[in-house]
């Protein structure tokens, strides 16, 4: 199970390292990854992603919408 501290910021590279993934490319460069039965969501909040998409991701108190 991946472990993160609430309120801290983690880069995609940080998450990949914690998961033991070191290869470039592949499914870790998509928006959602399933790892050890858990889903990891790479969401941008308040900015567009690398493909130019800008979905309405936002924090509502402690919930990512």
PDBQT receptor file of N, H, CA, C and O in Angstrom, charges set to zero:
ATOM      1  N   UNK A   1       0.847  -1.175   0.000  1.00  0.00    +0.000 N 
ATOM      2  CA  UNK A   1       0.000   0.000   0.000  1.00  0.00    +0.000 C 
ATOM      3  C   UNK A   1       0.894   1.241   0.000  1.00  0.00    +0.000 C 
ATOM      4  O   UNK A   1       1.852   1.343   0.767  1.00  0.00    +0.000 OA
ATOM      5  N   UNK A   2       0.557   2.161  -0.868  1.00  0.00    +0.000 N 
ATOM      6  H   UNK A   2      -0.221   2.078  -1.491  1.00  0.00    +0.000 HD
ATOM      7  CA  UNK A   2       1.294   3.426  -0.910  1.00  0.00    +0.000 C 
ATOM      8  C   UNK A   2       0.846   4.298   0.257  1.00  0.00    +0.000 C 
ATOM      9  O   UNK A   2      -0.332   4.309   0.615  1.00  0.00    +0.000 OA
ATOM     10  N   UNK A   3       1.779   5.020   0.843  1.00  0.00    +0.000 N 
ATOM     11  H   UNK A   3       2.736   5.011   0.552  1.00  0.00    +0.000 HD
ATOM     12  CA  UNK A   3       1.476   5.876   2.002  1.00  0.00    +0.000 C 
ATOM     13  C   UNK A   3       1.900   7.308   1.714  1.00  0.00    +0.000 C 
ATOM     14  O   UNK A   3       3.009   7.563   1.244  1.00  0.00    +0.000 OA
ATOM     15  N   UNK A   4       0.995   8.237   2.006  1.00  0.00    +0.000 N 
ATOM     16  H   UNK A   4       0.095   8.030   2.388  1.00  0.00    +0.000 HD
ATOM     17  CA  UNK A   4       1.277   9.654   1.805  1.00  0.00    +0.000 C 
ATOM     18  C   UNK A   4       0.793  10.451   3.003  1.00  0.00    +0.000 C 
ATOM     19  O   UNK A   4      -0.151  10.056   3.687  1.00  0.00    +0.000 OA
ATOM     20  N   UNK A   5       1.441  11.565   3.247  1.00  0.00    +0.000 N 
ATOM     21  H   UNK A   5       2.208  11.886   2.691  1.00  0.00    +0.000 HD
ATOM     22  CA  UNK A   5       1.068  12.453   4.346  1.00  0.00    +0.000 C 
ATOM     23  C   UNK A   5       0.025  13.456   3.852  1.00  0.00    +0.000 C 
ATOM     24  O   UNK A   5       0.250  14.130   2.847  1.00  0.00    +0.000 OA
ATOM     25  N   UNK A   6      -1.106  13.564   4.540  1.00  0.00    +0.000 N 
ATOM     26  H   UNK A   6      -1.288  13.016   5.357  1.00  0.00    +0.000 HD
ATOM     27  CA  UNK A   6      -2.106  14.559   4.150  1.00  0.00    +0.000 C 
ATOM     28  C   UNK A   6      -1.516  15.966   4.141  1.00  0.00    +0.000 C 
ATOM     29  O   UNK A   6      -0.768  16.342   5.044  1.00  0.00    +0.000 OA
ATOM     30  N   UNK A   7      -1.854  16.724   3.129  1.00  0.00    +0.000 N 
ATOM     31  H   UNK A   7      -2.461  16.419   2.395  1.00  0.00    +0.000 HD
ATOM     32  CA  UNK A   7      -1.394  18.107   3.016  1.00  0.00    +0.000 C 
ATOM     33  C   UNK A   7      -0.063  18.267   2.311  1.00  0.00    +0.000 C 
ATOM     34  O   UNK A   7       0.310  19.383   1.947  1.00  0.00    +0.000 OA
ATOM     35  N   UNK A   8       0.661  17.177   2.109  1.00  0.00    +0.000 N 
ATOM     36  H   UNK A   8       0.359  16.271   2.405  1.00  0.00    +0.000 HD
ATOM     37  CA  UNK A   8       1.943  17.242   1.404  1.00  0.00    +0.000 C 
ATOM     38  C   UNK A   8       1.713  17.127  -0.097  1.00  0.00    +0.000 C 
ATOM     39  O   UNK A   8       0.686  16.615  -0.542  1.00  0.00    +0.000 OA
ATOM     40  N   UNK A   9       2.677  17.607  -0.868  1.00  0.00    +0.000 N 
ATOM     41  H   UNK A   9       3.511  18.024  -0.507  1.00  0.00    +0.000 HD
ATOM     42  CA  UNK A   9       2.598  17.510  -2.325  1.00  0.00    +0.000 C 
ATOM     43  C   UNK A   9       3.610  16.478  -2.808  1.00  0.00    +0.000 C 
ATOM     44  O   UNK A   9       4.740  16.420  -2.324  1.00  0.00    +0.000 OA
ATOM     45  N   UNK A  10       3.187  15.674  -3.761  1.00  0.00    +0.000 N 
ATOM     46  H   UNK A  10       2.269  15.722  -4.154  1.00  0.00    +0.000 HD
ATOM     47  CA  UNK A  10       4.037  14.633  -4.322  1.00  0.00    +0.000 C 
ATOM     48  C   UNK A  10       4.018  14.721  -5.837  1.00  0.00    +0.000 C 
ATOM     49  O   UNK A  10       2.959  14.893  -6.440  1.00  0.00    +0.000 OA
ATOM     50  N   UNK A  11       5.159  14.605  -6.441  1.00  0.00    +0.000 N 
ATOM     51  H   UNK A  11       6.020  14.465  -5.951  1.00  0.00    +0.000 HD
ATOM     52  CA  UNK A  11       5.238  14.594  -7.901  1.00  0.00    +0.000 C 
ATOM     53  C   UNK A  11       4.948  13.173  -8.396  1.00  0.00    +0.000 C 
ATOM     54  O   UNK A  11       4.947  12.219  -7.619  1.00  0.00    +0.000 OA
ATOM     55  N   UNK A  12       4.707  13.056  -9.685  1.00  0.00    +0.000 N 
ATOM     56  H   UNK A  12       4.708  13.832 -10.317  1.00  0.00    +0.000 HD
ATOM     57  CA  UNK A  12       4.516  11.742 -10.282  1.00  0.00    +0.000 C 
ATOM     58  C   UNK A  12       5.760  10.877 -10.028  1.00  0.00    +0.000 C 
ATOM     59  O   UNK A  12       5.647   9.685  -9.741  1.00  0.00    +0.000 OA
ATOM     60  N   UNK A  13       6.940  11.490 -10.138  1.00  0.00    +0.000 N 
ATOM     61  H   UNK A  13       7.031  12.458 -10.372  1.00  0.00    +0.000 HD
ATOM     62  CA  UNK A  13       8.187  10.757  -9.886  1.00  0.00    +0.000 C 
ATOM     63  C   UNK A  13       8.247  10.254  -8.443  1.00  0.00    +0.000 C 
ATOM     64  O   UNK A  13       8.718   9.142  -8.205  1.00  0.00    +0.000 OA
ATOM     65  N   UNK A  14       7.782  11.047  -7.478  1.00  0.00    +0.000 N 
ATOM     66  H   UNK A  14       7.400  11.950  -7.672  1.00  0.00    +0.000 HD
ATOM     67  CA  UNK A  14       7.752  10.622  -6.073  1.00  0.00    +0.000 C 
ATOM     68  C   UNK A  14       6.869   9.390  -5.897  1.00  0.00    +0.000 C 
ATOM     69  O   UNK A  14       7.242   8.439  -5.209  1.00  0.00    +0.000 OA
ATOM     70  N   UNK A  15       5.691   9.417  -6.529  1.00  0.00    +0.000 N 
ATOM     71  H   UNK A  15       5.388  10.189  -7.088  1.00  0.00    +0.000 HD
ATOM     72  CA  UNK A  15       4.741   8.312  -6.407  1.00  0.00    +0.000 C 
ATOM     73  C   UNK A  15       5.309   7.066  -7.075  1.00  0.00    +0.000 C 
ATOM     74  O   UNK A  15       5.228   5.968  -6.523  1.00  0.00    +0.000 OA
ATOM     75  N   UNK A  16       5.884   7.237  -8.263  1.00  0.00    +0.000 N 
ATOM     76  H   UNK A  16       5.949   8.128  -8.711  1.00  0.00    +0.000 HD
ATOM     77  CA  UNK A  16       6.469   6.106  -8.979  1.00  0.00    +0.000 C 
ATOM     78  C   UNK A  16       7.599   5.470  -8.164  1.00  0.00    +0.000 C 
ATOM     79  O   UNK A  16       7.714   4.247  -8.097  1.00  0.00    +0.000 OA
ATOM     80  N   UNK A  17       8.423   6.306  -7.554  1.00  0.00    +0.000 N 
ATOM     81  H   UNK A  17       8.330   7.300  -7.609  1.00  0.00    +0.000 HD
ATOM     82  CA  UNK A  17       9.541   5.796  -6.748  1.00  0.00    +0.000 C 
ATOM     83  C   UNK A  17       9.023   4.990  -5.564  1.00  0.00    +0.000 C 
ATOM     84  O   UNK A  17       9.536   3.910  -5.273  1.00  0.00    +0.000 OA
ATOM     85  N   UNK A  18       8.010   5.511  -4.882  1.00  0.00    +0.000 N 
ATOM     86  H   UNK A  18       7.593   6.388  -5.118  1.00  0.00    +0.000 HD
ATOM     87  CA  UNK A  18       7.451   4.805  -3.734  1.00  0.00    +0.000 C 
ATOM     88  C   UNK A  18       6.855   3.461  -4.157  1.00  0.00    +0.000 C 
ATOM     89  O   UNK A  18       6.886   2.497  -3.391  1.00  0.00    +0.000 OA
ATOM     90  N   UNK A  19       6.312   3.397  -5.377  1.00  0.00    +0.000 N 
ATOM     91  H   UNK A  19       6.287   4.180  -5.999  1.00  0.00    +0.000 HD
ATOM     92  CA  UNK A  19       5.721   2.162  -5.885  1.00  0.00    +0.000 C 
ATOM     93  C   UNK A  19       6.774   1.203  -6.431  1.00  0.00    +0.000 C 
ATOM     94  O   UNK A  19       6.459   0.068  -6.790  1.00  0.00    +0.000 OA
ATOM     95  N   UNK A  20       8.023   1.658  -6.492  1.00  0.00    +0.000 N 
ATOM     96  H   UNK A  20       8.279   2.579  -6.200  1.00  0.00    +0.000 HD
ATOM     97  CA  UNK A  20       9.092   0.811  -6.997  1.00  0.00    +0.000 C 
ATOM     98  C   UNK A  20       9.156   0.750  -8.514  1.00  0.00    +0.000 C 
ATOM     99  O   UNK A  20       9.753  -0.167  -9.077  1.00  0.00    +0.000 OA
ATOM    100  N   UNK A  21       8.547   1.717  -9.173  1.00  0.00    +0.000 N 
ATOM    101  H   UNK A  21       8.062   2.463  -8.716  1.00  0.00    +0.000 HD
ATOM    102  CA  UNK A  21       8.533   1.753 -10.639  1.00  0.00    +0.000 C 
ATOM    103  C   UNK A  21       9.636   2.698 -11.114  1.00  0.00    +0.000 C 
ATOM    104  O   UNK A  21       9.676   3.859 -10.707  1.00  0.00    +0.000 OA
ATOM    105  N   UNK A  22      10.522   2.209 -11.965  1.00  0.00    +0.000 N 
ATOM    106  H   UNK A  22      10.489   1.266 -12.296  1.00  0.00    +0.000 HD
ATOM    107  CA  UNK A  22      11.634   3.040 -12.414  1.00  0.00    +0.000 C 
ATOM    108  C   UNK A  22      11.684   3.229 -13.929  1.00  0.00    +0.000 C 
ATOM    109  O   UNK A  22      12.449   4.066 -14.408  1.00  0.00    +0.000 OA
ATOM    110  N   UNK A  23      10.892   2.479 -14.696  1.00  0.00    +0.000 N 
ATOM    111  H   UNK A  23      10.271   1.799 -14.307  1.00  0.00    +0.000 HD
ATOM    112  CA  UNK A  23      10.941   2.575 -16.164  1.00  0.00    +0.000 C 
ATOM    113  C   UNK A  23      10.270   3.852 -16.649  1.00  0.00    +0.000 C 
ATOM    114  O   UNK A  23       9.354   4.368 -16.007  1.00  0.00    +0.000 OA
ATOM    115  N   UNK A  24      10.729   4.349 -17.776  1.00  0.00    +0.000 N 
ATOM    116  H   UNK A  24      11.472   3.930 -18.297  1.00  0.00    +0.000 HD
ATOM    117  CA  UNK A  24      10.106   5.521 -18.405  1.00  0.00    +0.000 C 
ATOM    118  C   UNK A  24       8.934   5.063 -19.248  1.00  0.00    +0.000 C 
ATOM    119  O   UNK A  24       8.952   3.971 -19.816  1.00  0.00    +0.000 OA
ATOM    120  N   UNK A  25       7.919   5.899 -19.324  1.00  0.00    +0.000 N 
ATOM    121  H   UNK A  25       7.904   6.786 -18.862  1.00  0.00    +0.000 HD
ATOM    122  CA  UNK A  25       6.766   5.601 -20.175  1.00  0.00    +0.000 C 
ATOM    123  C   UNK A  25       5.806   4.615 -19.542  1.00  0.00    +0.000 C 
ATOM    124  O   UNK A  25       5.900   4.302 -18.355  1.00  0.00    +0.000 OA
ATOM    125  N   UNK A  26       4.881   4.133 -20.355  1.00  0.00    +0.000 N 
ATOM    126  H   UNK A  26       4.804   4.388 -21.319  1.00  0.00    +0.000 HD
ATOM    127  CA  UNK A  26       3.909   3.162 -19.889  1.00  0.00    +0.000 C 
ATOM    128  C   UNK A  26       2.735   3.796 -19.175  1.00  0.00    +0.000 C 
ATOM    129  O   UNK A  26       2.514   5.005 -19.232  1.00  0.00    +0.000 OA
ATOM    130  N   UNK A  27       1.988   2.934 -18.496  1.00  0.00    +0.000 N 
ATOM    131  H   UNK A  27       2.168   1.951 -18.449  1.00  0.00    +0.000 HD
ATOM    132  CA  UNK A  27       0.743   3.385 -17.880  1.00  0.00    +0.000 C 
ATOM    133  C   UNK A  27       0.929   4.376 -16.740  1.00  0.00    +0.000 C 
ATOM    134  O   UNK A  27      -0.037   5.027 -16.343  1.00  0.00    +0.000 OA
ATOM    135  N   UNK A  28       2.124   4.514 -16.206  1.00  0.00    +0.000 N 
ATOM    136  H   UNK A  28       2.909   3.985 -16.529  1.00  0.00    +0.000 HD
ATOM    137  CA  UNK A  28       2.352   5.497 -15.142  1.00  0.00    +0.000 C 
ATOM    138  C   UNK A  28       2.293   6.930 -15.671  1.00  0.00    +0.000 C 
ATOM    139  O   UNK A  28       2.317   7.878 -14.886  1.00  0.00    +0.000 OA
ATOM    140  N   UNK A  29       2.217   7.095 -16.960  1.00  0.00    +0.000 N 
ATOM    141  H   UNK A  29       2.198   6.325 -17.598  1.00  0.00    +0.000 HD
ATOM    142  CA  UNK A  29       2.138   8.443 -17.539  1.00  0.00    +0.000 C 
ATOM    143  C   UNK A  29       0.734   8.768 -18.027  1.00  0.00    +0.000 C 
ATOM    144  O   UNK A  29       0.537   9.707 -18.798  1.00  0.00    +0.000 OA
ATOM    145  N   UNK A  30      -0.246   7.981 -17.569  1.00  0.00    +0.000 N 
ATOM    146  H   UNK A  30      -0.086   7.218 -16.943  1.00  0.00    +0.000 HD
ATOM    147  CA  UNK A  30      -1.649   8.280 -17.835  1.00  0.00    +0.000 C 
ATOM    148  C   UNK A  30      -2.238   8.919 -16.585  1.00  0.00    +0.000 C 
ATOM    149  O   UNK A  30      -1.520   9.134 -15.609  1.00  0.00    +0.000 OA
ATOM    150  N   UNK A  31      -3.513   9.223 -16.597  1.00  0.00    +0.000 N 
ATOM    151  H   UNK A  31      -4.096   9.049 -17.390  1.00  0.00    +0.000 HD
ATOM    152  CA  UNK A  31      -4.138   9.893 -15.466  1.00  0.00    +0.000 C 
ATOM    153  C   UNK A  31      -4.476   8.995 -14.291  1.00  0.00    +0.000 C 
ATOM    154  O   UNK A  31      -4.541   9.453 -13.150  1.00  0.00    +0.000 OA
ATOM    155  N   UNK A  32      -4.696   7.692 -14.576  1.00  0.00    +0.000 N 
ATOM    156  H   UNK A  32      -4.644   7.321 -15.503  1.00  0.00    +0.000 HD
ATOM    157  CA  UNK A  32      -5.084   6.759 -13.513  1.00  0.00    +0.000 C 
ATOM    158  C   UNK A  32      -4.267   5.488 -13.656  1.00  0.00    +0.000 C 
ATOM    159  O   UNK A  32      -4.123   4.952 -14.755  1.00  0.00    +0.000 OA
ATOM    160  N   UNK A  33      -3.729   5.007 -12.533  1.00  0.00    +0.000 N 
ATOM    161  H   UNK A  33      -3.846   5.442 -11.640  1.00  0.00    +0.000 HD
ATOM    162  CA  UNK A  33      -2.911   3.798 -12.513  1.00  0.00    +0.000 C 
ATOM    163  C   UNK A  33      -3.447   2.879 -11.423  1.00  0.00    +0.000 C 
ATOM    164  O   UNK A  33      -3.761   3.336 -10.324  1.00  0.00    +0.000 OA
ATOM    165  N   UNK A  34      -3.554   1.585 -11.720  1.00  0.00    +0.000 N 
ATOM    166  H   UNK A  34      -3.299   1.214 -12.612  1.00  0.00    +0.000 HD
ATOM    167  CA  UNK A  34      -3.896   0.615 -10.679  1.00  0.00    +0.000 C 
ATOM    168  C   UNK A  34      -2.594  -0.043 -10.229  1.00  0.00    +0.000 C 
ATOM    169  O   UNK A  34      -1.855  -0.606 -11.036  1.00  0.00    +0.000 OA
ATOM    170  N   UNK A  35      -2.328   0.039  -8.925  1.00  0.00    +0.000 N 
ATOM    171  H   UNK A  35      -2.928   0.497  -8.269  1.00  0.00    +0.000 HD
ATOM    172  CA  UNK A  35      -1.090  -0.503  -8.351  1.00  0.00    +0.000 C 
ATOM    173  C   UNK A  35      -1.431  -1.286  -7.090  1.00  0.00    +0.000 C 
ATOM    174  O   UNK A  35      -1.986  -0.733  -6.141  1.00  0.00    +0.000 OA
ATOM    175  N   UNK A  36      -1.105  -2.552  -7.082  1.00  0.00    +0.000 N 
ATOM    176  H   UNK A  36      -0.654  -3.002  -7.853  1.00  0.00    +0.000 HD
ATOM    177  CA  UNK A  36      -1.366  -3.407  -5.912  1.00  0.00    +0.000 C 
ATOM    178  C   UNK A  36      -2.811  -3.304  -5.414  1.00  0.00    +0.000 C 
ATOM    179  O   UNK A  36      -3.058  -3.237  -4.210  1.00  0.00    +0.000 OA
ATOM    180  N   UNK A  37      -3.757  -3.292  -6.349  1.00  0.00    +0.000 N 
ATOM    181  H   UNK A  37      -3.557  -3.346  -7.327  1.00  0.00    +0.000 HD
ATOM    182  CA  UNK A  37      -5.173  -3.257  -5.979  1.00  0.00    +0.000 C 
ATOM    183  C   UNK A  37      -5.707  -1.885  -5.603  1.00  0.00    +0.000 C 
ATOM    184  O   UNK A  37      -6.871  -1.763  -5.219  1.00  0.00    +0.000 OA
ATOM    185  N   UNK A  38      -4.885  -0.855  -5.705  1.00  0.00    +0.000 N 
ATOM    186  H   UNK A  38      -3.940  -0.954  -6.017  1.00  0.00    +0.000 HD
ATOM    187  CA  UNK A  38      -5.317   0.515  -5.394  1.00  0.00    +0.000 C 
ATOM    188  C   UNK A  38      -5.241   1.363  -6.661  1.00  0.00    +0.000 C 
ATOM    189  O   UNK A  38      -4.438   1.090  -7.553  1.00  0.00    +0.000 OA
ATOM    190  N   UNK A  39      -6.067   2.373  -6.731  1.00  0.00    +0.000 N 
ATOM    191  H   UNK A  39      -6.719   2.595  -6.006  1.00  0.00    +0.000 HD
ATOM    192  CA  UNK A  39      -5.997   3.301  -7.845  1.00  0.00    +0.000 C 
ATOM    193  C   UNK A  39      -5.272   4.572  -7.420  1.00  0.00    +0.000 C 
ATOM    194  O   UNK A  39      -5.538   5.127  -6.354  1.00  0.00    +0.000 OA
ATOM    195  N   UNK A  40      -4.357   5.022  -8.265  1.00  0.00    +0.000 N 
ATOM    196  H   UNK A  40      -4.141   4.571  -9.131  1.00  0.00    +0.000 HD
ATOM    197  CA  UNK A  40      -3.656   6.287  -8.069  1.00  0.00    +0.000 C 
ATOM    198  C   UNK A  40      -4.157   7.223  -9.160  1.00  0.00    +0.000 C 
ATOM    199  O   UNK A  40      -4.078   6.898 -10.345  1.00  0.00    +0.000 OA
ATOM    200  N   UNK A  41      -4.672   8.383  -8.765  1.00  0.00    +0.000 N 
ATOM    201  H   UNK A  41      -4.736   8.647  -7.803  1.00  0.00    +0.000 HD
ATOM    202  CA  UNK A  41      -5.186   9.363  -9.712  1.00  0.00    +0.000 C 
ATOM    203  C   UNK A  41      -4.224  10.539  -9.771  1.00  0.00    +0.000 C 
ATOM    204  O   UNK A  41      -3.961  11.194  -8.763  1.00  0.00    +0.000 OA
ATOM    205  N   UNK A  42      -3.702  10.797 -10.968  1.00  0.00    +0.000 N 
ATOM    206  H   UNK A  42      -3.915  10.265 -11.787  1.00  0.00    +0.000 HD
ATOM    207  CA  UNK A  42      -2.840  11.957 -11.181  1.00  0.00    +0.000 C 
ATOM    208  C   UNK A  42      -3.725  13.064 -11.738  1.00  0.00    +0.000 C 
ATOM    209  O   UNK A  42      -4.020  13.086 -12.932  1.00  0.00    +0.000 OA
ATOM    210  N   UNK A  43      -4.145  13.975 -10.881  1.00  0.00    +0.000 N 
ATOM    211  H   UNK A  43      -3.905  13.957  -9.911  1.00  0.00    +0.000 HD
ATOM    212  CA  UNK A  43      -5.063  15.041 -11.280  1.00  0.00    +0.000 C 
ATOM    213  C   UNK A  43      -4.391  16.398 -11.098  1.00  0.00    +0.000 C 
ATOM    214  O   UNK A  43      -3.718  16.644 -10.097  1.00  0.00    +0.000 OA
ATOM    215  N   UNK A  44      -4.583  17.260 -12.072  1.00  0.00    +0.000 N 
ATOM    216  H   UNK A  44      -5.130  17.060 -12.885  1.00  0.00    +0.000 HD
ATOM    217  CA  UNK A  44      -4.137  18.643 -11.933  1.00  0.00    +0.000 C 
ATOM    218  C   UNK A  44      -5.288  19.444 -11.351  1.00  0.00    +0.000 C 
ATOM    219  O   UNK A  44      -6.442  19.257 -11.738  1.00  0.00    +0.000 OA
ATOM    220  N   UNK A  45      -4.978  20.321 -10.435  1.00  0.00    +0.000 N 
ATOM    221  H   UNK A  45      -4.041  20.473 -10.121  1.00  0.00    +0.000 HD
ATOM    222  CA  UNK A  45      -6.004  21.161  -9.830  1.00  0.00    +0.000 C 
ATOM    223  C   UNK A  45      -5.674  22.603 -10.161  1.00  0.00    +0.000 C 
ATOM    224  O   UNK A  45      -4.656  23.136  -9.717  1.00  0.00    +0.000 OA
ATOM    225  N   UNK A  46      -6.544  23.235 -10.947  1.00  0.00    +0.000 N 
ATOM    226  H   UNK A  46      -7.371  22.803 -11.307  1.00  0.00    +0.000 HD
ATOM    227  CA  UNK A  46      -6.357  24.638 -11.288  1.00  0.00    +0.000 C 
ATOM    228  C   UNK A  46      -5.398  24.891 -12.431  1.00  0.00    +0.000 C 
ATOM    229  O   UNK A  46      -4.989  26.031 -12.650  1.00  0.00    +0.000 OA
ATOM    230  N   UNK A  47      -5.025  23.840 -13.176  1.00  0.00    +0.000 N 
ATOM    231  H   UNK A  47      -5.357  22.913 -12.999  1.00  0.00    +0.000 HD
ATOM    232  CA  UNK A  47      -4.133  24.021 -14.313  1.00  0.00    +0.000 C 
ATOM    233  C   UNK A  47      -4.364  22.889 -15.304  1.00  0.00    +0.000 C 
ATOM    234  O   UNK A  47      -4.840  21.818 -14.927  1.00  0.00    +0.000 OA
ATOM    235  N   UNK A  48      -4.033  23.117 -16.549  1.00  0.00    +0.000 N 
ATOM    236  H   UNK A  48      -3.646  23.987 -16.855  1.00  0.00    +0.000 HD
ATOM    237  CA  UNK A  48      -4.223  22.071 -17.546  1.00  0.00    +0.000 C 
ATOM    238  C   UNK A  48      -3.114  21.034 -17.467  1.00  0.00    +0.000 C 
ATOM    239  O   UNK A  48      -2.019  21.306 -16.975  1.00  0.00    +0.000 OA
ATOM    240  N   UNK A  49      -3.418  19.847 -17.959  1.00  0.00    +0.000 N 
ATOM    241  H   UNK A  49      -4.308  19.626 -18.359  1.00  0.00    +0.000 HD
ATOM    242  CA  UNK A  49      -2.447  18.766 -17.992  1.00  0.00    +0.000 C 
ATOM    243  C   UNK A  49      -1.536  18.869 -19.200  1.00  0.00    +0.000 C 
ATOM    244  O   UNK A  49      -1.630  19.817 -19.980  1.00  0.00    +0.000 OA
ATOM    245  N   UNK A  50      -0.651  17.891 -19.354  1.00  0.00    +0.000 N 
ATOM    246  H   UNK A  50      -0.574  17.121 -18.720  1.00  0.00    +0.000 HD
ATOM    247  CA  UNK A  50       0.327  17.934 -20.441  1.00  0.00    +0.000 C 
ATOM    248  C   UNK A  50      -0.311  17.786 -21.810  1.00  0.00    +0.000 C 
ATOM    249  O   UNK A  50       0.306  18.145 -22.813  1.00  0.00    +0.000 OA
ATOM    250  N   UNK A  51      -1.549  17.259 -21.878  1.00  0.00    +0.000 N 
ATOM    251  H   UNK A  51      -2.049  16.968 -21.063  1.00  0.00    +0.000 HD
ATOM    252  CA  UNK A  51      -2.245  17.135 -23.163  1.00  0.00    +0.000 C 
ATOM    253  C   UNK A  51      -3.065  18.376 -23.488  1.00  0.00    +0.000 C 
ATOM    254  O   UNK A  51      -3.695  18.446 -24.543  1.00  0.00    +0.000 OA
ATOM    255  N   UNK A  52      -3.061  19.355 -22.585  1.00  0.00    +0.000 N 
ATOM    256  H   UNK A  52      -2.550  19.298 -21.728  1.00  0.00    +0.000 HD
ATOM    257  CA  UNK A  52      -3.818  20.580 -22.803  1.00  0.00    +0.000 C 
ATOM    258  C   UNK A  52      -5.229  20.538 -22.248  1.00  0.00    +0.000 C 
ATOM    259  O   UNK A  52      -5.953  21.530 -22.329  1.00  0.00    +0.000 OA
ATOM    260  N   UNK A  53      -5.636  19.403 -21.683  1.00  0.00    +0.000 N 
ATOM    261  H   UNK A  53      -5.048  18.596 -21.617  1.00  0.00    +0.000 HD
ATOM    262  CA  UNK A  53      -6.972  19.301 -21.093  1.00  0.00    +0.000 C 
ATOM    263  C   UNK A  53      -6.989  20.012 -19.737  1.00  0.00    +0.000 C 
ATOM    264  O   UNK A  53      -6.028  19.942 -18.972  1.00  0.00    +0.000 OA
ATOM    265  N   UNK A  54      -8.077  20.682 -19.463  1.00  0.00    +0.000 N 
ATOM    266  H   UNK A  54      -8.858  20.739 -20.085  1.00  0.00    +0.000 HD
ATOM    267  CA  UNK A  54      -8.231  21.379 -18.184  1.00  0.00    +0.000 C 
ATOM    268  C   UNK A  54      -9.579  20.999 -17.601  1.00  0.00    +0.000 C 
ATOM    269  O   UNK A  54     -10.555  21.736 -17.740  1.00  0.00    +0.000 OA
ATOM    270  N   UNK A  55      -9.629  19.838 -16.944  1.00  0.00    +0.000 N 
ATOM    271  H   UNK A  55      -8.836  19.240 -16.832  1.00  0.00    +0.000 HD
ATOM    272  CA  UNK A  55     -10.869  19.375 -16.335  1.00  0.00    +0.000 C 
ATOM    273  C   UNK A  55     -11.134  20.164 -15.063  1.00  0.00    +0.000 C 
ATOM    274  O   UNK A  55     -10.225  20.778 -14.505  1.00  0.00    +0.000 OA
ATOM    275  N   UNK A  56     -12.375  20.145 -14.609  1.00  0.00    +0.000 N 
ATOM    276  H   UNK A  56     -13.114  19.646 -15.062  1.00  0.00    +0.000 HD
ATOM    277  CA  UNK A  56     -12.778  20.933 -13.440  1.00  0.00    +0.000 C 
ATOM    278  C   UNK A  56     -12.424  20.216 -12.137  1.00  0.00    +0.000 C 
ATOM    279  O   UNK A  56     -13.275  20.075 -11.258  1.00  0.00    +0.000 OA
ATOM    280  N   UNK A  57     -11.171  19.760 -12.007  1.00  0.00    +0.000 N 
ATOM    281  H   UNK A  57     -10.480  19.874 -12.721  1.00  0.00    +0.000 HD
ATOM    282  CA  UNK A  57     -10.724  19.133 -10.756  1.00  0.00    +0.000 C 
ATOM    283  C   UNK A  57     -10.607  20.219  -9.699  1.00  0.00    +0.000 C 
ATOM    284  O   UNK A  57     -10.099  21.309  -9.960  1.00  0.00    +0.000 OA
ATOM    285  N   UNK A  58     -11.084  19.906  -8.511  1.00  0.00    +0.000 N 
ATOM    286  H   UNK A  58     -11.497  19.020  -8.299  1.00  0.00    +0.000 HD
ATOM    287  CA  UNK A  58     -11.025  20.895  -7.431  1.00  0.00    +0.000 C 
ATOM    288  C   UNK A  58     -11.125  20.198  -6.085  1.00  0.00    +0.000 C 
ATOM    289  O   UNK A  58     -11.635  19.082  -5.984  1.00  0.00    +0.000 OA
ATOM    290  N   UNK A  59     -10.635  20.868  -5.061  1.00  0.00    +0.000 N 
ATOM    291  H   UNK A  59     -10.221  21.775  -5.143  1.00  0.00    +0.000 HD
ATOM    292  CA  UNK A  59     -10.773  20.373  -3.695  1.00  0.00    +0.000 C 
ATOM    293  C   UNK A  59     -12.014  20.993  -3.071  1.00  0.00    +0.000 C 
ATOM    294  O   UNK A  59     -12.194  22.210  -3.131  1.00  0.00    +0.000 OA
ATOM    295  N   UNK A  60     -12.859  20.185  -2.483  1.00  0.00    +0.000 N 
ATOM    296  H   UNK A  60     -12.713  19.197  -2.434  1.00  0.00    +0.000 HD
ATOM    297  CA  UNK A  60     -13.987  20.643  -1.688  1.00  0.00    +0.000 C 
ATOM    298  C   UNK A  60     -13.743  20.106  -0.282  1.00  0.00    +0.000 C 
ATOM    299  O   UNK A  60     -14.003  18.940   0.014  1.00  0.00    +0.000 OA
ATOM    300  N   UNK A  61     -13.246  20.978   0.562  1.00  0.00    +0.000 N 
ATOM    301  H   UNK A  61     -13.036  21.925   0.322  1.00  0.00    +0.000 HD
ATOM    302  CA  UNK A  61     -12.765  20.649   1.900  1.00  0.00    +0.000 C 
ATOM    303  C   UNK A  61     -11.639  19.622   1.737  1.00  0.00    +0.000 C 
ATOM    304  O   UNK A  61     -10.546  19.996   1.311  1.00  0.00    +0.000 OA
ATOM    305  N   UNK A  62     -11.863  18.344   2.059  1.00  0.00    +0.000 N 
ATOM    306  H   UNK A  62     -12.750  18.041   2.405  1.00  0.00    +0.000 HD
ATOM    307  CA  UNK A  62     -10.807  17.351   1.911  1.00  0.00    +0.000 C 
ATOM    308  C   UNK A  62     -11.150  16.291   0.855  1.00  0.00    +0.000 C 
ATOM    309  O   UNK A  62     -10.598  15.191   0.872  1.00  0.00    +0.000 OA
ATOM    310  N   UNK A  63     -12.061  16.629  -0.058  1.00  0.00    +0.000 N 
ATOM    311  H   UNK A  63     -12.509  17.523  -0.071  1.00  0.00    +0.000 HD
ATOM    312  CA  UNK A  63     -12.488  15.702  -1.100  1.00  0.00    +0.000 C 
ATOM    313  C   UNK A  63     -12.076  16.249  -2.472  1.00  0.00    +0.000 C 
ATOM    314  O   UNK A  63     -12.367  17.401  -2.794  1.00  0.00    +0.000 OA
ATOM    315  N   UNK A  64     -11.407  15.430  -3.270  1.00  0.00    +0.000 N 
ATOM    316  H   UNK A  64     -11.170  14.494  -3.008  1.00  0.00    +0.000 HD
ATOM    317  CA  UNK A  64     -11.059  15.806  -4.634  1.00  0.00    +0.000 C 
ATOM    318  C   UNK A  64     -12.243  15.511  -5.527  1.00  0.00    +0.000 C 
ATOM    319  O   UNK A  64     -12.703  14.372  -5.604  1.00  0.00    +0.000 OA
ATOM    320  N   UNK A  65     -12.734  16.529  -6.200  1.00  0.00    +0.000 N 
ATOM    321  H   UNK A  65     -12.361  17.454  -6.138  1.00  0.00    +0.000 HD
ATOM    322  CA  UNK A  65     -13.859  16.360  -7.138  1.00  0.00    +0.000 C 
ATOM    323  C   UNK A  65     -13.342  16.580  -8.540  1.00  0.00    +0.000 C 
ATOM    324  O   UNK A  65     -14.106  16.490  -9.501  1.00  0.00    +0.000 OA
TER     325      UNK A  65
